[in-house]
Amino acid sequence: MTLQFERKLKLTLWAMTLLFGVAAWLAFQNSRRFVNSSSVGARNDDLHLGIEKLDRHLLEAESAARGWLLTADPALAQRARAAKAAALLDKDALLLLVEKNDAVRTQATAMVSPVLLAMAGIDDLLASVPTQGQAIPKKWDEAVTATAEARKSLLALDGEVRQLAIEREEASRSNNKLSTQLLYGLIGSAFVALCGSLVLIESNLAHWREADAKLKQLNSRLEAANDALLRQTLELKYVNEELEAFSYSVSHDLRAPIRHIGGFLKLLRNSLEPRLPAMAEDFFTTITDATREMGTMVDELLAFSRVGRAELVLVQVPLSEIMEEARKALTPETVSRNIQWQVGSLPQVEADRSMIRLVFLNLVSNAIKYTRVRETAVIEVGCDSSAPHEHVIYVRDNGVGFDMTYVAKLFGVFQRLHTQEEFEGTGIGLANVRRIIHRHDGRVWAEGQIDRGAVFYFSLPKHVK
C-alpha cells in the first residue's frame, strides 16, 4: 500500500471509530434514561399505593368511629384507633416518599393539614359519649366533613402524581425519538464511511480479505453477545412479570376474600347475637382474630416484596441518630417497663436511610418484645469496627433467647420459634432485615441460648462498591 492509501484508510477508520463511539454513547444514554424512567415509575407506583392506603385507613377510621358512636361497641372503637394509627404511619410514609420530589412536595405538604384535621375529628368522635340511637351530635358532621376534605386533598395529590408521570413519559418519548434519529444518522454516516473504506481497499485485495475475515469474526462474536443479552433480558422480564403477578395477587386477590370473611362474619354474628351460646361466641372471636392476623400477614408480605423492589438511595447515615429514632418510635412498647439501655458508639455509614431505620426498628422491637418476661430488661446496641472492610453492629438482650438448632429458621418468611400466644408477630421482620442488609452487600446472623438472651448481628461495608 502507498503512503497516501494508508493515510486515507486511517482517516476513514478513525472517522468510523468516532461515529460508532458517539452511537454507543447515545445508546448508553438511552439505556440510562430507560432505567431512570423505570425507577421513577416504581416510585410513582409506591406513591399511588401509599395514597390508596391512607385514604382507605382514613375512611375505615371515620366509619368505625361513627359506628362506635351509634352502638358503643368497644371493638369498633379499637378498630377506629387502629385504622387511625395506620393512617398516621401512611402519612409519614408518603411524606418520606416525596421528601426528594420537588414536583409533588408542595401538594403533599398541603395534604397534611386536612389529614390531621380528619384524625382530630375521629378523636372527637371516639371521645364522645355513644348516642346509641339518640340524637346525632354536631361532631358527627364535623368528622364526616373533615374526612371528606382529607380524601379530597389525597385525590388532588394522586392527580398531581399521575399528571407528572404523563409529562415524564411524554418527555422520555420525545427524547427517545430525537436520540433514535441521531443514532440512525450516525449509522448512516458510518455506512458511508464504510463504503469509502471499501473503495480505498479495492487496490489491495489481500488486505481486504484479511479485514473481511476479521469483520466476520467480530460480527459472530457480537451476535453471540446479543443472543446472550437477549436471553438475560427475557429471563429478567419473566422474573419481573412473576413478581408483578405476585404483588397483584397479594394486594387484590388475597385481600378481598379476607375482607369478605370479616364482613360476613360480623353480619352473621350480629344476626345471631341475641341467641348466641357462649361456645359460639368463642368460635366467632377465634375466627375474627384469625382473619385479622391473616390480613396483617398479607400486608407484611406485600411490604416485604416492596423492600426487594425499592431503589436504594445511598447517603451518609449516622447510625447513632437512627438508633435514637428507633428507640423514640418504640416508646409506646416500653411504657411501664424497666429497661436498661446500653448504647455504644455507632459509626456513620453509606446506606439507604429509610431501609436501615427499618432494620433498627425490627431488631430493637424484637429485643423489647422478648425481654418483657424480665423484671429488669437489658438491651445493648454496639459496633465492632475492627475488621478492615466492614462494620459489625449488634443488638443484644437478656430475653427468652432461642435454641441454636433452629437458627436457620430465624430469617425466613413467616418462620417463628415461639407461638402467637407467647409472643405476637408475623415472622416477616427478620426476613426484611436480611433482605435489606443483603442489598447493602452485608451479612446477618444471630446467636442465642434458651432463657439466656440473644444477640443479632449485621454487617455493613465501610466502603461501598
C-alpha positions as CSV (number, residue, x, y, z in Angstrom):
1,M,0.0,0.0,0.0
2,T,1.2,3.5,-0.8
3,L,1.6,6.1,1.9
4,Q,-1.4,8.1,0.6
5,F,-3.6,5.0,0.7
6,E,-2.5,4.3,4.3
7,R,-3.3,7.9,5.3
8,K,-6.8,7.8,3.7
9,L,-7.5,4.4,5.2
10,K,-6.5,5.5,8.7
11,L,-8.6,8.7,8.3
12,T,-11.6,6.7,7.3
13,L,-11.2,4.2,10.1
14,W,-10.8,7.0,12.7
15,A,-14.0,8.6,11.4
16,M,-15.8,5.3,11.7
17,T,-14.5,4.8,15.2
18,L,-15.6,8.2,16.2
19,L,-19.1,7.7,14.7
20,F,-19.5,4.3,16.4
21,G,-18.3,5.8,19.7
22,V,-20.9,8.5,19.5
23,A,-23.5,6.0,18.6
24,A,-22.5,3.8,21.5
25,W,-22.7,6.9,23.8
26,L,-26.2,7.6,22.6
27,A,-27.3,4.0,23.1
28,F,-25.9,4.2,26.6
29,Q,-27.8,7.4,27.3
30,N,-31.0,5.8,26.1
31,S,-30.4,2.8,28.4
32,R,-29.8,5.1,31.4
33,R,-32.9,7.1,30.7
34,F,-34.9,3.9,30.5
35,V,-33.5,2.7,33.8
36,N,-34.2,6.1,35.4
37,S,-37.8,6.1,33.9
38,S,-38.3,2.6,35.4
39,S,-37.1,3.8,38.8
40,V,-39.5,6.8,38.7
41,G,-42.3,4.6,37.6
42,A,-41.6,2.3,40.7
43,R,-41.6,5.3,43.0
44,N,-44.9,6.6,41.4
45,D,-46.4,3.1,42.0
46,D,-45.4,3.3,45.6
47,L,-46.9,6.8,45.8
48,H,-50.2,5.6,44.4
49,L,-50.3,2.7,46.7
50,G,-49.4,4.9,49.7
51,I,-52.2,7.4,48.8
52,E,-54.7,4.5,48.4
53,K,-53.7,3.0,51.8
54,L,-54.0,6.4,53.6
55,D,-57.4,7.0,52.0
56,R,-58.7,3.6,53.0
57,H,-57.4,3.8,56.6
58,L,-59.0,7.3,57.0
59,L,-62.3,6.1,55.7
60,E,-62.1,3.0,57.9
61,A,-61.3,5.0,61.0
62,E,-64.1,7.5,60.4
63,S,-66.6,4.8,59.7
64,A,-65.6,2.8,62.8
65,A,-65.7,5.9,65.0
66,R,-69.2,6.7,63.8
67,G,-70.2,3.1,64.4
68,W,-68.8,3.3,67.9
69,L,-70.9,6.5,68.5
70,L,-74.0,4.7,67.4
71,T,-73.5,1.3,69.0
72,A,-71.0,1.8,71.8
73,D,-69.2,-1.3,70.5
74,P,-65.7,-1.3,72.0
75,A,-64.4,-3.4,69.0
76,L,-65.4,-0.5,66.7
77,A,-63.6,2.0,68.9
78,Q,-60.5,-0.3,68.9
79,R,-60.8,-0.7,65.1
80,A,-61.1,3.1,64.7
81,R,-57.9,3.7,66.7
82,A,-56.0,1.0,64.9
83,A,-57.1,2.5,61.5
84,K,-56.1,6.0,62.7
85,A,-52.7,4.7,63.8
86,A,-52.2,3.1,60.4
87,A,-53.2,6.3,58.7
88,L,-50.6,8.2,60.7
89,L,-47.9,5.7,59.5
90,D,-49.2,6.0,55.9
91,K,-49.0,9.8,56.1
92,D,-45.4,9.6,57.4
93,A,-44.5,7.1,54.7
94,L,-46.0,9.4,52.0
95,L,-44.0,12.4,53.2
96,L,-40.9,10.2,53.2
97,L,-41.5,9.2,49.6
98,V,-41.9,12.8,48.4
99,E,-39.1,14.1,50.5
100,K,-36.8,14.5,47.5
101,N,-39.5,15.0,44.9
102,D,-39.8,18.8,44.5
103,A,-42.7,18.4,41.9
104,V,-45.2,17.0,44.4
105,R,-43.8,18.0,47.7
106,T,-46.0,21.2,47.9
107,Q,-49.1,19.2,47.2
108,A,-48.1,16.5,49.7
109,T,-47.4,19.2,52.4
110,A,-50.8,20.7,51.7
111,M,-52.3,17.3,52.3
112,V,-51.0,17.0,55.9
113,S,-53.3,19.6,57.4
114,P,-56.6,18.2,56.2
115,V,-55.5,14.7,57.2
116,L,-54.6,15.8,60.7
117,L,-58.0,17.7,61.0
118,A,-59.7,14.5,59.9
119,M,-57.8,12.5,62.6
120,A,-58.7,15.1,65.2
121,G,-62.4,14.7,64.2
122,I,-62.1,11.0,64.6
123,D,-60.6,11.5,68.0
124,D,-63.5,13.8,68.9
125,L,-66.0,11.1,67.9
126,L,-64.1,8.5,70.0
127,A,-64.1,10.8,73.0
128,S,-67.8,11.5,72.7
129,V,-70.4,9.6,74.7
130,P,-72.1,7.0,72.5
131,T,-75.6,8.1,71.3
132,Q,-76.9,4.5,71.0
133,G,-79.6,5.6,68.6
134,Q,-80.2,9.0,70.1
135,A,-79.6,12.4,68.6
136,I,-76.5,12.7,66.4
137,P,-74.0,15.2,67.8
138,K,-72.6,18.0,65.8
139,K,-69.2,16.3,66.0
140,W,-70.6,13.7,63.6
141,D,-71.0,16.1,60.7
142,E,-67.7,17.8,61.5
143,A,-65.8,14.5,61.4
144,V,-67.5,13.5,58.2
145,T,-66.7,16.9,56.6
146,A,-63.1,16.8,57.7
147,T,-62.6,13.2,56.4
148,A,-64.1,14.2,53.1
149,E,-61.7,17.2,52.8
150,A,-58.8,15.0,53.7
151,R,-59.8,12.5,51.0
152,K,-60.2,15.3,48.5
153,S,-56.7,16.5,49.2
154,L,-55.4,12.9,48.7
155,L,-57.3,12.8,45.4
156,A,-55.6,16.0,44.3
157,L,-52.2,14.6,45.3
158,D,-52.9,11.4,43.3
159,G,-53.9,13.5,40.3
160,E,-50.7,15.5,40.6
161,V,-48.6,12.4,40.7
162,R,-50.4,10.9,37.6
163,Q,-50.0,14.2,35.7
164,L,-46.3,14.3,36.4
165,A,-46.0,10.6,35.3
166,I,-47.7,11.5,32.0
167,E,-45.4,14.5,31.5
168,R,-42.3,12.4,32.2
169,E,-43.5,9.7,29.7
170,E,-44.1,12.3,27.0
171,A,-40.7,13.9,27.6
172,S,-39.0,10.5,27.6
173,R,-40.8,9.6,24.3
174,S,-39.6,12.9,22.7
175,N,-36.0,12.3,23.9
176,N,-36.0,8.8,22.6
177,K,-37.3,9.9,19.2
178,L,-34.6,12.5,18.9
179,S,-31.9,10.1,20.0
180,T,-33.1,7.5,17.6
181,Q,-32.9,10.0,14.7
182,L,-29.4,10.9,15.7
183,L,-28.5,7.3,16.0
184,Y,-29.8,6.5,12.6
185,G,-27.9,9.5,11.2
186,L,-24.7,8.3,12.8
187,I,-25.2,4.8,11.5
188,G,-25.8,6.2,8.0
189,S,-22.7,8.2,8.3
190,A,-20.8,5.2,9.4
191,F,-22.2,3.3,6.5
192,V,-20.9,5.9,4.1
193,A,-17.5,5.8,5.7
194,L,-17.5,2.1,5.4
195,C,-18.3,2.3,1.7
196,G,-15.4,4.8,1.3
197,S,-13.1,2.4,3.0
198,L,-14.2,-0.4,0.6
199,V,-13.3,1.8,-2.3
200,L,-9.9,2.5,-0.8
201,I,-9.0,-1.1,-0.2
202,E,-10.0,-2.3,-3.6
203,S,-6.4,-1.9,-4.7
204,N,-5.3,-4.4,-2.0
205,L,-7.5,-7.5,-2.3
206,A,-5.4,-9.5,0.2
207,H,-5.8,-6.8,2.8
208,W,-9.5,-6.7,2.1
209,R,-9.9,-10.4,2.6
210,E,-8.0,-10.3,5.8
211,A,-10.1,-7.4,7.0
212,D,-13.3,-9.1,5.9
213,A,-12.4,-12.3,7.8
214,K,-11.8,-10.2,10.9
215,L,-15.0,-8.4,10.5
216,K,-17.0,-11.6,10.1
217,Q,-15.3,-12.9,13.3
218,L,-16.3,-9.7,15.2
219,N,-19.8,-9.9,13.8
220,S,-20.1,-13.5,15.0
221,R,-19.0,-12.5,18.5
222,L,-21.4,-9.6,18.5
223,E,-24.3,-11.8,17.5
224,A,-23.4,-14.3,20.2
225,A,-23.2,-11.5,22.8
226,N,-26.5,-10.1,21.5
227,D,-28.1,-13.6,21.9
228,A,-26.8,-13.9,25.4
229,L,-28.1,-10.4,26.3
230,L,-31.5,-11.2,24.7
231,R,-31.7,-14.4,26.9
232,Q,-30.9,-12.5,30.0
233,T,-33.4,-9.8,29.1
234,L,-36.1,-12.3,28.6
235,E,-35.3,-14.0,31.9
236,L,-35.4,-10.7,33.7
237,K,-38.7,-9.9,32.0
238,Y,-40.2,-13.2,33.2
239,V,-39.0,-12.7,36.7
240,N,-40.5,-9.2,36.8
241,E,-43.8,-10.5,35.4
242,E,-43.9,-13.1,38.1
243,L,-43.1,-10.5,40.8
244,E,-45.8,-8.2,39.5
245,A,-48.3,-11.1,39.4
246,F,-47.4,-11.9,42.9
247,S,-47.8,-8.4,44.1
248,Y,-51.2,-8.1,42.4
249,S,-52.3,-11.4,44.0
250,V,-51.3,-10.2,47.4
251,S,-52.8,-6.7,47.1
252,H,-56.1,-7.8,45.4
253,D,-56.8,-11.5,45.2
254,L,-56.0,-12.2,48.8
255,R,-57.1,-9.0,50.5
256,A,-60.7,-9.1,49.1
257,P,-61.6,-12.6,50.4
258,I,-60.2,-11.7,53.8
259,R,-62.3,-8.6,53.9
260,H,-65.4,-10.6,52.8
261,I,-64.8,-13.2,55.5
262,G,-64.5,-10.5,58.2
263,G,-67.6,-8.6,56.9
264,F,-69.9,-11.6,56.5
265,L,-68.7,-12.9,59.9
266,K,-69.7,-9.7,61.5
267,L,-73.1,-9.8,59.8
268,L,-73.7,-13.4,60.9
269,R,-72.6,-12.6,64.4
270,N,-75.0,-9.6,64.7
271,S,-77.9,-11.6,63.3
272,L,-77.3,-14.4,65.9
273,E,-76.1,-12.4,68.8
274,P,-79.3,-12.5,70.9
275,R,-79.3,-16.3,70.8
276,L,-75.6,-16.9,70.6
277,P,-74.2,-19.5,73.0
278,A,-71.0,-18.9,74.9
279,M,-69.2,-21.5,72.9
280,A,-70.3,-20.0,69.6
281,E,-69.1,-16.6,70.9
282,D,-65.6,-18.1,71.5
283,F,-65.7,-19.5,68.0
284,F,-66.6,-16.2,66.4
285,T,-63.8,-14.5,68.4
286,T,-61.3,-17.1,67.3
287,I,-62.3,-16.7,63.6
288,T,-62.2,-12.9,63.8
289,D,-58.8,-12.9,65.3
290,A,-57.5,-15.3,62.7
291,T,-58.9,-13.2,59.9
292,R,-57.3,-10.1,61.3
293,E,-54.0,-11.9,61.6
294,M,-54.2,-13.1,58.1
295,G,-54.8,-9.6,56.8
296,T,-51.8,-8.4,58.8
297,M,-49.7,-11.2,57.3
298,V,-50.8,-10.2,53.8
299,D,-49.9,-6.6,54.4
300,E,-46.5,-7.6,55.8
301,L,-45.8,-9.8,52.8
302,L,-46.6,-7.0,50.4
303,A,-44.2,-4.7,52.3
304,F,-41.6,-7.4,52.2
305,S,-42.0,-7.6,48.4
306,R,-41.6,-3.8,48.1
307,V,-38.4,-3.8,50.1
308,G,-36.8,-6.0,47.4
309,R,-38.0,-3.7,44.5
310,A,-37.4,-0.3,46.0
311,E,-34.4,1.6,44.7
312,L,-31.5,2.1,47.1
313,V,-30.8,5.8,47.8
314,L,-27.3,5.8,49.3
315,V,-26.4,8.7,51.6
316,Q,-24.2,9.2,54.6
317,V,-26.3,7.8,57.6
318,P,-25.2,8.3,61.2
319,L,-26.4,5.1,62.9
320,S,-26.5,6.8,66.4
321,E,-29.3,9.0,65.1
322,I,-31.1,6.1,63.5
323,M,-30.9,4.2,66.8
324,E,-32.3,7.1,68.7
325,E,-35.1,7.5,66.2
326,A,-36.0,3.8,66.6
327,R,-36.0,4.0,70.4
328,K,-38.3,7.0,70.3
329,A,-40.6,5.4,67.8
330,L,-40.9,2.3,70.1
331,T,-41.6,4.3,73.2
332,P,-45.2,3.1,73.5
333,E,-43.9,-0.5,73.8
334,T,-41.7,0.4,76.8
335,V,-44.3,2.1,78.9
336,S,-44.3,0.6,82.5
337,R,-41.1,-1.4,81.6
338,N,-37.8,-1.3,83.4
339,I,-35.3,-1.3,80.6
340,Q,-31.6,-0.6,80.9
341,W,-30.3,0.8,77.6
342,Q,-26.6,0.3,76.9
343,V,-26.0,2.1,73.5
344,G,-22.3,2.3,72.5
345,S,-20.7,4.4,69.8
346,L,-22.1,3.7,66.3
347,P,-20.4,4.7,63.0
348,Q,-21.6,6.7,60.1
349,V,-22.2,4.5,57.0
350,E,-23.2,4.9,53.4
351,A,-26.7,3.3,53.1
352,D,-30.3,3.9,52.4
353,R,-31.6,5.8,55.5
354,S,-35.2,4.6,55.5
355,M,-34.2,0.9,55.0
356,I,-31.5,1.0,57.7
357,R,-34.1,2.6,60.0
358,L,-36.4,-0.3,59.4
359,V,-33.6,-2.7,60.3
360,F,-33.1,-1.0,63.7
361,L,-36.9,-0.8,64.3
362,N,-37.2,-4.6,63.7
363,L,-34.2,-5.6,65.8
364,V,-34.8,-3.2,68.8
365,S,-38.6,-4.0,68.7
366,N,-37.7,-7.8,69.0
367,A,-35.4,-7.1,71.9
368,I,-38.1,-5.2,73.7
369,K,-40.7,-7.8,73.0
370,Y,-38.7,-10.9,74.0
371,T,-37.4,-9.3,77.3
372,R,-40.8,-8.4,78.7
373,V,-40.7,-11.5,80.9
374,R,-37.7,-10.0,82.7
375,E,-38.2,-7.7,85.7
376,T,-35.2,-5.7,84.5
377,A,-34.5,-5.9,80.8
378,V,-31.0,-5.1,79.5
379,I,-30.7,-4.1,75.8
380,E,-27.3,-3.4,74.4
381,V,-26.5,-1.9,71.0
382,G,-22.9,-1.6,69.8
383,C,-20.5,-1.9,66.9
384,D,-17.2,-3.7,66.2
385,S,-15.2,-1.9,63.5
386,S,-12.0,-3.9,63.9
387,A,-12.5,-5.7,60.6
388,P,-10.8,-3.8,57.7
389,H,-13.7,-3.8,55.3
390,E,-16.9,-3.8,57.4
391,H,-18.7,-2.6,60.5
392,V,-20.4,-5.2,62.6
393,I,-23.4,-3.9,64.5
394,Y,-25.1,-6.0,67.2
395,V,-28.3,-5.9,69.3
396,R,-28.0,-8.0,72.5
397,D,-30.7,-8.7,75.1
398,N,-31.3,-10.8,78.2
399,G,-34.7,-12.1,77.0
400,V,-36.0,-15.6,76.4
401,G,-33.4,-16.5,73.8
402,F,-33.7,-19.3,71.3
403,D,-32.4,-22.8,70.5
404,M,-29.4,-22.5,68.1
405,T,-30.7,-25.8,66.5
406,Y,-33.3,-23.7,64.7
407,V,-31.2,-20.6,64.0
408,A,-31.6,-21.2,60.2
409,K,-35.3,-20.5,60.5
410,L,-35.0,-17.1,62.1
411,F,-34.6,-15.1,59.0
412,G,-37.1,-16.9,56.8
413,V,-40.5,-15.5,55.8
414,F,-43.2,-16.5,58.3
415,Q,-40.7,-18.5,60.3
416,R,-41.2,-18.2,64.1
417,L,-39.7,-20.0,67.1
418,H,-42.5,-19.0,69.5
419,T,-46.2,-19.4,69.4
420,Q,-48.6,-16.5,68.8
421,E,-49.9,-16.9,72.4
422,E,-46.3,-16.4,73.8
423,F,-45.2,-13.5,71.6
424,E,-47.2,-11.8,68.9
425,G,-45.8,-11.3,65.4
426,T,-45.9,-12.4,61.8
427,G,-42.4,-13.7,61.1
428,I,-41.7,-11.0,58.5
429,G,-39.5,-8.6,60.5
430,L,-36.2,-10.6,60.4
431,A,-36.8,-11.6,56.8
432,N,-37.0,-7.9,56.0
433,V,-33.7,-7.3,57.9
434,R,-31.9,-10.0,56.0
435,R,-33.2,-8.7,52.6
436,I,-32.2,-5.1,53.4
437,I,-28.7,-6.0,54.7
438,H,-28.0,-8.3,51.7
439,R,-29.0,-5.4,49.3
440,H,-26.3,-3.4,51.1
441,D,-23.7,-6.2,50.5
442,G,-23.8,-7.1,54.2
443,R,-24.3,-10.2,56.3
444,V,-26.8,-11.1,59.0
445,W,-26.5,-13.8,61.7
446,A,-27.7,-14.5,65.3
447,E,-26.6,-16.3,68.5
448,G,-28.7,-17.3,71.4
449,Q,-29.4,-19.6,74.3
450,I,-32.8,-20.6,75.7
451,D,-33.7,-18.3,78.6
452,R,-30.3,-16.6,78.5
453,G,-30.9,-14.0,75.8
454,A,-29.9,-13.5,72.2
455,V,-27.7,-11.3,70.1
456,F,-28.3,-10.3,66.5
457,Y,-25.5,-9.1,64.2
458,F,-25.4,-7.4,60.9
459,S,-22.5,-6.0,58.9
460,L,-22.3,-3.0,56.5
461,P,-19.3,-2.4,54.2
462,K,-17.0,0.5,55.2
463,H,-16.6,1.4,51.5
464,V,-19.5,1.0,49.1
465,K,-18.5,-0.6,45.8
